[in-house]
C-alpha cells in the first residue's frame, strides 16, 4: 500500500491541497507523530482513524495551525504554514472551516450570531448581508429558519452539530476539517449527518478532512482512509485496508463492529440506498 498515494493511485496526480512531509509532533518527551507524510487531493473526502492516543485530533489541530510541530513541513492550499506571517495565516484560515467535536458554539450568541462571528472578524459586510448569509447557511445544513434566533442551549445535539457546520461554512471555505462529526448522535442522526456532509461536498466542491471512529461514516462517504499506526500514516481505500495484514487494521476493519457496518452497507446497496459505493 502506498502511504501517500492519491485517489487514483498516482502520488502527484494533482496539486495537493494538504501536503505533509516528515511531520513530528510531541508533548515533552512523548512523540505522537514521527516522519508522517500525507497528501490530500482537491475535492477528496478523507477519513482519519487510529487507536486511542495516536494523535488524530492532534494532527488536525497541527494542520490548521493551532499546534506547532516539532519538525516537518505542512503545506495548506499550496502555502507553507510555518513560513507565513500572522496576517497571511489569518488570510489562509478564511479558506478553511472547522467543526470541532462539541460544535464549539459560543453559548452567549444565537445561532445566527455564531455563524456571523467569522464574517465580523474577516469581512466588512453590512448587517443585512450577514443576516441573509446566516439564513442561507442555516438552510444549507438543514436547520429550520427559526433556528437563527435560538441559543445553543435550546438546540438538540444534532442541531448543534449542524449549527457548528453552518459556522464552518460561513466564509465559503475550500477545505472543511471535521473532528468526530457524528460522535454522540444516534444511528439515524449520524447517517443523516453523513449524507449532509456528502451533499455539501458535492454541491460546493469541498475537500473534507474528517477525523472519525465511525465505521459507517467511513463506508458511506470517504474516498480514502488514513490510518495512524506507529506514529505514521497508512492510507488507502477501505478495500485496501481490509486486505492489509497489519494487526491493528485487521482488528479494526474485521472486528465485530466492522462486520456489522459492512453488513448494513451491503443491505443498503441491495436496496439501492447506497449514496457512495465507489472506492469501498
Order of alpha helices (4+ residues) and beta strands (2+ residues): beta-beta-beta-alpha-beta-beta-alpha-beta-alpha-alpha-alpha-beta-alpha-beta-alpha-beta-beta-alpha-alpha-alpha
